[in-house]
Amino acid sequence: MNILVCLKQTFDTEERITIENGKINEDGAEFVINPYDEYAVEEAIKLKEQHGGEVTVITIGPERAEQALRTAMAMGADKGVIVDLEDLGDQVDEHTIAQVLAATIREEDLDFDIILCGYMAVDDGSAQVGPRLAELLEIPHISTITKLTVEGDKVSVEKDVEGDVEYIDAKLPILVTAQQGLNDPRYPSLPGIMKAKKKPLTRLELDDLDLDEEEIAAKTEIIETFLPPKKEAGKILTGDLADQAKELVQLLRSEAKVI
Amino acid sequence: MQFRLSEEHEMMRKMVREFALKEVAPTAAERDEKEIFDRSIFDKMGELGLTGIPWSEEVGGVGADYLSYVIAVEELSRVCASTGVTLSAHISLASWPIYKFGTPEQKERFLRPLAEGKKLGAYGLTEPGSGSDAAAMKTTAVRDGDHYILNGNKIFITNGGDAEIYVVFAVTDPALKHRGITAFIVEKGTPGFSFGKKEKKLGIRSSPTLEIIFDNCRIPASQRLGEEGQGFKIAMMTLDGGRNGIAAQAVGIAQGAFDAALAYAKERKQFGKPIAQQQAIQFKLADMATQIEAARLLTYQAAWLESQGLPYGKASAMAKLFAGDVAMQVTTEAVQIFGGYGYTREYPVERMMRDAKITQIYEGTNEIQRVVISNYLLKE
């Protein structure tokens, strides 16, 4: 079984985010595989262990993102592909990423029976790339899965729907996106880490792919980046209960503007 | 000169750190309190390849270097010094002499299961009357045909009781003094080999420390490690490398205590502001961080030398001496920063301070390290 995993390197979830000149400051930050993508990597390796085949991990990102591929390879993925879109600067959004991923899969002749992605990245949280990629490749997709079984070309998944579970049957080829609960990702073992460096890694740039820059240009624009407002101390109402209730309704209407 | 870890070393550190935080740290306080050795942690380390880091793949190891090994001991010790020394004794003291001096058959039979984490190793040198003066040991091994018969007691055996494979030292020819000492590999369960009392210790309480007893214990001559009379040299060379593991353990303990103290100093408010804003605390933190960094560099340097096949005895003695003292100082200051809370078992620094003390004592006291270092200096 040929398995592709699309992953993104993101800030370590425990990193403190700072903004400098309207951009998120990356200096000294620790980076990890996006946690949802890590579930996808784990599930891919489990599929390989069950059915044989090969796991290819693909990422789009700067040179540092190679580290995420190496980690996935240390966990058990067989080869990696990284596409550096430095030339595009900030002109990148989910549309761009999906287009580039689709082109990479096509042009690198990456055969696949199944594609796994995290359902979203913890940094921008768009949850779009997986479904967009499936559309471009003209294959079905199921998002936020918490269980995956493949037998022959039959695929059965359990999908998280706001706390409920949907049971869906489908067929290969397919793209699925991983929700928390799908599995418990393994640690990369030491022998795995030692072997990871020797596994093949393909480095591509935009020029290596047959893409029209205008076609893949971002369709959205980031107007402003800002940190959430600092949490202020809560207000405690005092006095007669009836008055308090009145004041609360007043505040909810005029200050919090929720009713 | 390069002061950056390779990509593999960084990945390994990350992996061990995550493993330590998720699988070791949560039970560290309880295991200390109840003096429990949890074999399942060792088993998991085996699955990840940590139990055979520096040995080649042919003998069941991972084929990484000694720097990888000290990084692993450091990261484990950062959350639990007992787990750190379990691995250190297993690799440096039990596995290393077999790797270095074992026959191919001994490597296959004893080193492979150690490397793969299927068996736990220990090392028996110290006796009631022979600590720093190791050559004064009384345990004897008398040749009897194809066997040796061992008699005597060894004390303070890390991993004792739980380990399956022991590298021990005994006198085969008393007339030759230290040149009459020989090394043996003994398996748990061998008739005449038993365990004595378990020590109740100040620190590293979830690492078992036992007495081991030989009472007419017959060992096949095929389990003699190296030649007759080579034992003292094997024991000393083993400790040269072992010191590096202890230096790493000390660095880890110090780092763990520093991390806790720094976080606490930022949170704890007195006189209307976090105590981290008091220069008295800031200076402590600056000194602690500087000492830890220096100890780490000495430790990594010694491990690097060993990985390169260069002489490392002096460097590892320096690393162990310095790092052990740093661990004691830093953990003491960490308790001081925590104040009264630091003296209680509500916070981990109390345990870390107790754990730190042993790093100045075992695998050669820090006084003996100074003897080792000055011997090198005078010879050079």
Boltz contact constraints between the chains, C-beta under 6 A:
constraints:
  - contact:
      token1: [A, 187]
      token2: [B, 15]
      max_distance: 6.0
  - contact:
      token1: [A, 187]
      token2: [B, 19]
      max_distance: 6.0
  - contact:
      token1: [A, 187]
      token2: [B, 48]
      max_distance: 6.0
  - contact:
      token1: [A, 188]
      token2: [B, 15]
      max_distance: 6.0
  - contact:
      token1: [A, 189]
      token2: [B, 48]
      max_distance: 6.0
  - contact:
      token1: [A, 189]
      token2: [B, 49]
      max_distance: 6.0
  - contact:
      token1: [A, 190]
      token2: [B, 48]
      max_distance: 6.0
  - contact:
      token1: [A, 190]
      token2: [B, 49]
      max_distance: 6.0
  - contact:
      token1: [A, 190]
      token2: [B, 62]
      max_distance: 6.0
  - contact:
      token1: [A, 191]
      token2: [B, 49]
      max_distance: 6.0
  - contact:
      token1: [A, 191]
      token2: [B, 62]
      max_distance: 6.0
  - contact:
      token1: [A, 193]
      token2: [B, 8]
      max_distance: 6.0
  - contact:
      token1: [A, 193]
      token2: [B, 11]
      max_distance: 6.0
  - contact:
      token1: [A, 193]
      token2: [B, 12]
      max_distance: 6.0
